[in-house]
Amino acid sequence: MPRVLVFLLLVLSTAGFADPATSNPAQPASESVDTEAIQETINTLEKPLYSPFIERYVLDELKSLRTEMAAQRTELIQRMVDRELSAVDRGVTYATNTITYFFYLIAGVSSILVLVGWTSIRDIKEKVHSLADEKISKLVNEYEGRLQSIEQQLNQKTQHIEENREEIEMTREVQSLWLRAAQEHNPQNKIAIYDQIFILNTGNCEALTYKADAVLELNEPQWAVNLCHQALQIDPNNSHAFYQLACAYTTLGQFEEAVENLNEAISRTELYQGELLKDPALQPLHDYPAFRKLLHLNGNEEEQQS
């Protein structure tokens, strides 16, 4: 919780430096932060709040949290092993005491039998030894099997922890690449970054859709269409892929396919309704009848008229 508070303070301080016009130099440092002023500052922001320092802080906090989780998991496994070993020790002690008492009982009964002449004490001793050896061998084999099972479980847990560590490292590297792509303005550099993300995570269809957006900036609509189809093969319900595909078809002049893909994107999420008239890539569709019908169905008719 303190880390979250520190992060919020960093964001608020960054917001203050990012937009000097909204800050109040005359306000004393001891006064509490006005919630409405903060909300107004956020609504009037013209550039992102984050900075390289905050990005690094968030990544370090994420790594620290994952490390703590791994340490807690290791401690839990160690406790489980200690309990299993304690249970094994108690079981062996109980078995040894039982066999000892059983031996004493047999010895007493055999003595009585010798006195009455039923058999010799040598025969009784041999039988007692054979029974004791059989019981001890059975117990030893049973607990050896349990110890092997515990060792196998520990090996599996260790392998799982190692796999999680590698996944955390890959996630951190992918996140760093996404941050670089968000700050990059050159489409060629963006494409190179998205290619690196897709190499690290071949199932990341978002990298393909954002790469298609960068390709459209280079005026390569057919390339963007191919990338969107690759993304839909990975995730057939990816709304962003349908939207980028509509933009690419619009650039190619295939308005019917563009409207169909826009309809698919809007049917999966309503976030794109506000972009229908604002996106410059869809400007050629504004006079297309099917597009105007789509606007009417999604409640954007008044905005189009204005």
N, C-alpha and C positions, 0 to 999 in steps of 0.2 A: 503493500500500500504506500509506504513512503516513496518508493521509486516512482510510482504513478504520479504522486504530488509533485515530485521534482520535475518530472517530464512535463506536467501541465504548466508549471512555473516557467520552464524553458520556452514552451510554446507561446505563452502570454508575453514573455519578455521579447521574443522574436517578433511577435505581432506588433509590439510597440515600436521596435526599431524599423520594421518593414514599412510602416506607414506613419511618418512623423506627424502628418497633418491631423491625425486622429488622436494623438497623445496630448496630455495636458501638463506642460512643464511646471505650471504653478501649483499642482497638487502635491502636498507633502507626502514623503515616503511612508509615513506611519499610518496614513489613512487606508481603509480597506478598499479593495478593488470593486468598482461599480459594475454589476452584472450587465446592466443595460448598455453601458459604454463599451464593454468588451464585445457584446453581441453586435453593436453597431460597427465596431472596428472590424470584426470578422466579416460582416456583410459588405463592407466597402473595400476589402482587400483586393489588390490588383495583381498580386504575385504570390506564390506559395509561401507558407509559413516556415517550412522546413529549411534547414541549412545543413551543410556537411557535418557540422558538429553534432546536431541533433540526430542525423542519420547514423553517425558512428555510435552515438550514445544508445540509440534503440537497438542497433545490431549487437553491441556489447551486452546490453541487458538481456536480449534474447539468448545469446550464447551462455551467459551466466545462469539464466533460468533453466536451460536445457542441461547444463552441467550439474546443477543442484538436483534436478530430477533424476539424472543418471546416478548420482551419489546416493540419493534416497533409495533408489531401486537396488543398488548394490548392498546397502545396509539391510534392507528387508530380506534379501536373499541370504545374507550372512546370518540373520536371526533365525530364518527358517532352517538353515543347516545346523545351527547350534541346537535348536529344539529337537531336530531329528537325531542328532548324535546323543543328546541327553536321553531321549526315549530309548535308543538302542542300548545305552549303558545301563539304564534301569532294567531293561528286559534281560540283558545278560546276567546282571546281578540276581534278578529274581529266578532265572533259570538255574544258576549255580546253587543258590540256596535250596531250591526245590530238589535238585539232584542230590545235594548233601543230605537233606533230611530223608529223602527217599532211600539213600544208601544206609543211613543209620537204621531206618525202619527194617530194611531187608536184613541188615546184620543182626538186629535183635530177633527177628523171626527165624533167621537161619540158626542162630544159637539155640533157640528153643527146639527147633527141629532136630539139631544134632543131639541135643540132650535126650530126646525121645527116640533117637535112632532112625529117623526117616531118611537122611542122606548125610554125606560127609561135608565138612565145612569147606573143603577144597572145591567141591562142585558148586556149592552156594557162592563162594567167592568168584569163581569164574563166570557164573551166570550174572552176578551183580556187575562185574566189570564189563561184560559184553553189553548189558542193558545200558549202563552208564555211557559207554563209548558210542553206542547207537544214538542215544538221546543228544549227547554233546555234538556229534557229527551233524545231526539233523538241524540243531539250533545254529551251528556255525554256518552251514550252507544257506540257511534261511537269511541270516543277517548279512552274509556276504552278498547275497542277491539284492538285499535292500540297499546296501552301501553302493553297489554298482549302479543301481537305479538313481540314487542321489547324485552320484558323480556324473551320470549322463545328463541329468537335469541341470546341473551346474554348468556343464559344457554348453548346453543349449542356451541357457541364460546369458552366458558370456558371449556367445556368437551373436545373440539377439542384440545385446548392448553394443557390440562392435558395429553391427549393421546400422543401428540407430545413430551412432556417432558419425558414420560416413554419410548417412542421409542428412544429418544436421549440417555438416560441412557443405554438402552440395546445395542444400536449401539456402544457406547463407551466401554462397557464391552466386546463385541464381537471383536472389533478392538484390544483391549489389549490382548485377547487370541490369535489372529492371530500373533501379534508381538512375544508373548511367543513361539508359535509354530515355527516361523521362526528362533528363536535363539536356539531351542532345537535340540540336536543331537541324543538323545535316541529315537528309534522308539516307544517304549512302552509309554514314556511320551508324544510323539506327538499324539498317538492314544487317550490318556486320554484327551488331550486338544481339539482335534477335536470332541470328544464326548460331551464336555461341550458346544462347539459352536453349535452343532446340537441341543442340548437341549434348548438353548436360542432361536434358530431360526431353527425350524423344516423344513423349506423350503429351507435351504441353502445346495444345492447339491454340492457346492465346498468343503464343509467340508467332504462330503462322498468321493469325488475323491482324496483329499489329504490324507484322512485316508487310502484309498486303496493303495496309494503310500507307506505309512509307513508300511502297512501290507505286501507289497511285500518285503520290507527290512527284514521282519521277516520270509521270505520264506513261506508265506501262500497265494499262488495264488488263490485257490478256494474261500477263504474269500474275496480277492480283487475283484474277478469276481462278487460275490454277492453284494458287495458295489457299484460297477459301475452300475449294473443293477438297484439298488435302485435309484441312481442318475439320470439315464436315465428315470425312471418313473416320476421323478419330472421335469426334463428338457430334453426332447427327443433330443434336438439339442446341447447338451453340448459336445463340442469337446474334452475337457480334459477327460471326462468320457470314450469316445471312445478310446483315446490314452492309458489311464491306462488299459482299458479292453484288448487292443492289447498286452500290456506288460504282463498282467496276462496269457493270452492264450499262449504267447510265452513260458513262464515259464512252463506251463502245457504240452507243446509240440504240441498244436493244432495250427499249423502254418497257416492253411487256414483261420480259424476264426480270427487269429491275423492280417493277411493281410487285410481282409475285414474291420475290425475295424480301421486299420490304414488309409485305403482309406476313410472311413467315417470321420475321424478326419481331414485329409488333405483337403477334399472337403469343410469343414466348415471354416477352417482357414489355411493359409499357414505358420504359425509360426512353425509347427512341421516338415517341410521339412528338415530343417537343423539338426534335431535330429535323423533322420532315421539311420544314420551311426555312430552317436556319443553316443547314449544311450546304455549302457552295457546290459540293459534288452532285447534289440532287437538283440544282437550279434548272437544268434542261427539262425536268419532269413537271414543272409547275403548270404547264399548259396541256399536259397529257390527260385525256378524260379519265382513264383508269386511276391515275394518281389523285385527281380531284375527288373522285368517288371514295378513294381510300381516306382522304382528308375528312370528307363528310362523315364517314363511318366512325372515325376516331375523334370527332368533335373539334376539328381544326378549321372549320369552314369560315367562321368569323375572322380568325386570324389571317386566313388567306385573302379575304376580301379587303381587310385593312392594309 
